[in-house]
Amino acid sequence: MDRRMDENGAAGPSSAGNDRVRNLQSEVEGVKNIMSQNVDRILARGENLDNLRNKTEDLEASSEHFKTTSQKVARKYWWKNAKMIAIICVVVGIIILFIILFATGAIPT
């Protein structure tokens, strides 16, 4: 005679059924809590991914701006270098011309 007492003190098989229902309800509550935590984590992850995507787009725009600016600066200094080399060549040519003219006596000393 393995009968349990129910809430009213009466023996019967419904007491064991009630315990099982309570256990199942507590398991269902646990699963619901875990699922709601998982949903919250997924939503937070989605927000983080959106933030990361926005940062990536900003970084891409910044890198494009940096690229165009650096190309302009490189071009500017290349022309500056080319002008400097041309000026040095002209000055050296003039000096060589004067040396040749003095050596040949075309310019009297």
N, C-alpha and C positions, 0 to 999 in steps of 0.2 A: 504494500500500500504506500505508494510514493506520491501521495497527493499533497499539494502545497495549500497553504492558507491564502485566501484572497484578502482584499482590503477589509472586508467585513468580518474576517475571521472564519469564514466558511471554507472548508476544504473543497478543492476542485481543480480540474485541469486548466481552467481559464487563467489561473495565476501564472502558470508557466508560459502561457501564450502572451500574457501582458508583459512579462519580463523580456520575452523575445522581441515584441513590438517596440518596447523602450530601447532595447539595444540597437535594433535596426534604425530607429529614429535618430538615435545619437550618432550612429555611423553616417546616416544621410546628412545630418547637420555638419559633421566633420568634413564630408566630401564637399558640401556646399561652401563651407568656409575656405577650403583649399581652392576650389574653383574660382571663387570671387577674388582671392589673392592672386591667382594666376591671371585673371582678366585684368586686374589692376596693374600687374607687372607688364602685361602685353601692351596696355594703353600707354604706360610710362615709356616703354621701349619705343613705341611708335612716335611719341613726342620727341624722344631723344634722337631718333632717326631723322625726323623732320628738322630738328635743330642742326644736326650734322649735315644734312643736305643743304640747308641755308648757308652754313659756314663754308661748305665746299664751293657753292656758287659765288660767295663773296671772295673767297680765295682765288677762284678762277678769274674773276673780273680784275682783282688786284694784280694777278700775275700778268694778265694781258696788258694792263696799264704799265706795269714795270717793264715789260718787253718792249713796248713802243717807245717808252721814255729812254730806255737804255740804248735802243737803236739810234734815236735822235742824238743822244750824247756822243755815241761812238762815231757817228757820221760827222758831227761838228768837230770833234778832235782830230779825225782823220784829215779833214780839210785844213784845219789849223796846222797840222804836221806837214801837209803837202805844201802849204804856203811858206812855212819856215824853211823847208828844204829848198824850195825854189829861190827864196831870198838868199840863203847861204850860197847856193850855186852861182847866182848872179854876182854876189860880192866876191867870191873866189875867182870868178871869171874876170872881173874888173881888175883885181889885184894881179892876176897872171898877165893880163893885157898890159898893165903898167910896167910890170917887170920886163916883159918882152920889148916894149917900146923904149924903156931906159937902156936895155942891153943892146939894142940895135942902134941907138943914138937918134931915134926919131924924135925923142923929146930931149932937148938940151938940158943939161944939169946946171 
